[in-house]
Amino acid sequence: MIDNFSHIRPYSEEETLIAVKKLFNDPHFLQLLTVFEDKINIDEWVKKVVSCKTQLEFHLAFADRVFHYIIDKSCRNTFFSGIENTNPQNQYLFIGNHRDIILDSSFLQVYFFQSGNCATRTAIGDNLLANPLFAEIAKIHKMFLVLRSGSLKERMANTHTLASYIHHSLFEDKESVWIAQGNGRTKNGDDKTQQGLLKMFTFADPQNAMPLLKRMNITPVAISYQYEPCAKLKARELALSEDQPYKKQPGEDTNSILEGITGYKGDVHFVIGKPLQQEFDEIPEDISLNDKLTMVCDIIDNQIYENYFLYPQNYIAIDIRENTNKFSDRYTQEEKSAFLEYLNKESTVPDVSKEKMMRYLLDIYANPVRNKKTIFADKKNEK
């Protein structure tokens, strides 16, 4: 049987169990596990993992434990809601706002595991898996590749293959999928679904785009970090991009992954929204495909904004950025002083002025408030 997706797909269950035994005999990988030894008996853990008989058993024994270790180390509290919007018998295309390379989709897996569900398949850029060891870890955790390099012709072919694989996952393999709402993380805190993402899903049948998207059970998911992962790195990149295109240095993606995993996040809220169904029926038929896709993007974004949890830091940021005290009832002076101390520390880098860094850092936290305000303004205008 021809495997048209072998270069991008994760391991099957059988392949996973074989790969796990090989991986857990790799001395380089075993050395990585020593970071967990303050909380976990590594020898006992390895024995348990390699004895797993199913993919789900492995994910619960390994991935779930790793995720909870990271959460315990880097988060104060975590809050999950919205699982009641899904049915374990159905498949969903989860489209999420994207703030952290690894953790955004990981919180969905944690929520699924604690609800008794299997992990979803997860999209990840191939540029993040240049290390063969990282690539192997990704494939045993149901991650599939988004190929981003190559000529224009190659990239178009890769996009068609990716769309076909996501359709195959949902409709043939009966596996749910998580994918970010855009190409790469949101750097400035302004979460937007890219129309090109939705257009990709319609390649198979552009004449019936809306019924196809409806069948995919698109479900927005929103993650809200009290302290933005990699805020300093994001603000610096935005500042350095003002005058010329930003060029990543070797190892920068790996550094962002590690910083995102280990950096303190405070509280985290993760919300599964409602699958889009009736919304497609309300889209006018006599408008262009691009206009229809724009409407779907707005529907996804509005759910994400509505479910995004705003923290005192967000309200402090917009008050400072807009030179007002409009939201002063949402935070205390102690919280404001602590956040200013945090901003002062995060805005100190050698190659960007403090003033410029401060502006971008504030926008990272202020933009979610602006987006939430847009939702309330639209609802007010509808009445």
N, C-alpha and C positions, 0 to 999 in steps of 0.2 A: 504493500500500500504506500502511495506517494505521500510524504509529509511536507506539505507546502509551507509549513510554519516552523520548521525545525530550527531555523536560524534566529527566531525571536521568542519562541514559546518557552514556558517553564517546563520542568520535568513532570512527567506523568507520575502517578502514584508508585508504580513499579520502579521507575528510574530514580525516584526520590529515595526510596529505601536503600537502593544500591549505592547511590551517591553519598548518603548519610554515613554509611559504614566506611566508605573511602575517606570522606572528609574528617571523620572523627579518629582517623589513624594518621592524619597529616600533622606533623609536629609543629608547623607554623600556626595552624588553626588552633591546636591545643594550647599553644602559648597565649593566644588571644583570650582564651577562656579564663586565664588566671586573673583577669580584671574583676571577675565575679567571686573570687574566693573569699572575700570578706563576708559574704552572705550565703554562699553555696559550697557544699562539699563537691569539688570538681570530679573526683573519681567516681563517686556514687552517681552523680549527674550523667556522666558519660556512659556508664553502664546502663542506666535507665533509657537513655536516648537511643543507643544502638540496638536495644532489644525491642524497639517499637515495631509493631506489625502493620500499621496503617499510616497514611500521610497525616490524618487528623491527630492520631495519637502522638506522632512526632511533633507536630506544631504545638500541641498542648504541653508536651514535655520540655520542649526547647524554646520555641519562639515566644510563647506566652510567658514563660518564666523570664526570658531576657527583657521583654517589654515591661513587665512589672518591676524588674530590677531598675530599669531606666526611669520609669515613672516615680518609683520610690525615692530615687536619688535626685531627680531634677524637678519634680513637681511638688507643690504643697498639697493641693487637692485636685481630684479629677471628677468631672460630672458628665454622665452620659444620659442621653434621652433620644426618643424617636424610634426605638426598635419596634414599637407597636405599629409603625407605618409600613413594616415589611412582613412578608409571609415566607417562612422557610421553604415552602414548596415552589416559590417563584424565583426568577432571576432578575437582577437589577443592574443597571449601569449607573453606578454612583459617580457623580461629578462633583468634585470638592474644591473649595478654595485651597490654595497651595502656599503654605508658609514655611514648611520644613521638608527637606528632601526625603527623609525616611519616616519621620514620626506621624505626619498627617494621615497617611494610609494605615500606619501601625495602630493608631487609636481605633480605627474602624475594626481591625482584626481583634483587638482586645475586647471590644464591645461584642463582637460576634462570638468570640470564644466563651465569654461569661454568660452569653445567652444560649449557649449550646449549639451554635452554628459553625459550619466550616469557614475557613478563611476565603476571602475573595481572591481572584486574580488581580494583579496590580501592575499598572504601567510604570516603567522607569526608563529614563534616558540612557542610551548606551554609553554616553560620555562619562557617566558616573560609575561605570563598571569596567574601567580599563584594567584594574587589578584582577587577574584570573580567580583569585580566592574570593573576592567580593562577588564576581559573576556567578561562581558556583553557589555561594550562600543565597544569592537572589533566586536562582533557578529552583532550589529546593523549597523556597518560600513562595512559590506561585507568582513570581514576578516575570513579566514579559517585557521585551525590549522595544523601545521607541528609537528607531534608527535615525540619527540626525545628520550624519555626514554624507559626503558624496556629491556628485554632480546634480544639477537640477533634474535631469531625467531620472537619476537613481533615487533622489529624494521623493519624486512623485510616485515612482514604483513602490517605494517603501511605505508611503502613506496609504496606497491602495491595499498593500498587504496587511498593514496594521488594521485598517478598517475591516477587512475580511476576517482577520483573526478575532477581533472583538465580536463580530456577528457570529462567528463559529463558536466562540465561548458561550455566548448567551443562548443561541438557538439550537446548537448541536450538542455541545458538552454540558449544557445546563449549569453553567458556572457564572456567578455574578462577577462584575468587574469594577475596579476603582480606577479612575483616571483624573488627572488634574484639569481644572477648567481652562488652563492655558499652557503655553509652552514655557516651562520653567516656573520658578517660584514668583509670587507677588513680592516685589522689592519695596514698594512704597505704601503698602497697606491698603491699596485700592483694588479690591477683588473684582475682576471682570472675566466673564466667560468669552473666549474667543470664538467668533463666528466660524472661523476655519475649522475648529474642532468639530462642530456640528455638521458642517458641510462634508467633512471627511466621512461621517457616518452614513451619508446619503449617496455616496458614490455607487453603491450596488444597485440603486433604483431611484435616480433623481426625479423621475416622473411621479413617484409616490413617496416623496420625501417625508411628509408629515405622518402618514400611516406607519412608515418604517420607524421613525423616531418614537412614535407612540408605543410601538411594539417592543422597543428596547427598554421600556420601563425606566426612563431617566429619573434619577432620584438625587436631588441636591443634598450635599452634606456640608456642614459648616463647623470649622474648628476655630476656637478663639483662645489664644495664649495671652495670659496676663502680661508676661514679658516676652516680647517677640524673639524667636530664635534667630541668632546671627544678626541682630539689629545693627550692630556696629559695622559688620562686613557689608550689609546691604546698603547702609547710608554712605559708606565710603565708595562703593561701586557706583552708586547714583551720582555722587559728587564728581568722581573722576570721569564720568561719562558725559558731562556737560559740554566739554570742548572737543572730544574725540571718542570714537568707539572704544569701549572698555575691553581690554585683552586680558583674559585669565592667565595667571601664572601656573606653571606645572604644580600639581598637587593641591590646587586651590579648591577643587570640588571635594576632594577627600577631607580637607580641613573644614569645609562647611558642613559636611556630613557629621564629623566628629564633634564640632562645636554645637551643632543642632541637637545632637544626642545628649551631650553632657551639660550644656548650658542651662542655667536655672530658668524655669518657666513660670513659677508661681502657680496660680490656678489655671486649669485647662477645662474648657467646656467643649463637648463634642455632641453635635445634634444631627440625627438623620432626618431629613425633611420628608415631604410627602411626594410619592411618585407622580410624575406629570402624566395625566390621562385626559381628564375633561378639558384641560387647558388647550390641547391640540384641536379639540372640536370647536373652540371659540376663535381660532385664528382664521381670518378671512381667506377665502379661496381665490379671490380675484386680485391678489397682490403677488409680486415677484417672489421667487424662492429666497433671495437675499433678504427681503423684508420679513418673510416668514421666519427665517433663521434668526434675524435680529430680535424678533418678538420672543422667540424661545430663549435666547440668551438673556433677555430682560427678565423673563419668568424665573429662570434659574438663579440669576443674580439677586432678584428680590427675595427669594426664599432664603438664600444665604445671608443677606443683610438682615432679614427679619429674625433669623435664628442665631445671628452673631451676638455673643454676649459682650457687653461693654463693661469695662472695669474702670475704677477711679482714674487709672493712668490715662485712659482714652479721653476722659472728660478734662483732665488737667491739661493734656496736650493741646486740645482744640482751644481751650481758654487762653493758653499762652500764645498759640499760633495766631489766633484772631484777636488777641489783645482785649479780652473781655472777661467777665466773671459770670457769664450766663449759666454755666453749669456748676457753679461753686457749691450748690447744695448736694452735689453727687460725690464730694470728697472732703476730707478733713485737711487742715493745715499740716498736720503731721504726715499725711499721705503725700501732700504736695512737696513738702521738704525732702522726703525720702526719694520721690521721683526725680526731683531736680538734682539730687546728689547722684542718682543713677545716670541721668542724662549727662552730667558733667564728666563722669567717668567714661561713658560710652563715646562721647564726642571728642575724645583725645586720641588723635592718630597723627603720625609724623608727616603725612603728605597731603592733608586736607585741613583747611582752616576750621577752627572750632565753631565759628559762626555758621559756616556752610553745613558742617556735620549736624549741628543742632537743628537746623531747618529741616533737613531730611529725616532725622530721628523723630522730630515732632510730627511730621506728616505721616510717618509709619503708624503712629498711634492715633492721630486725629482723623485720618481718612475713614476708618470704620464708623465714626460718629457722623461724618458728613453723609455717608451712604445710608445709614439708618435714618437720618433726617429726611433723605429723599423719599424713602418708603412712606413715612408718615405724611409727607407733603402730598404725595400722589394719592394716598387714601383720603386725605382731606378734600382734595380737588374732585374726587369721584362722588362725594356726598352732595 
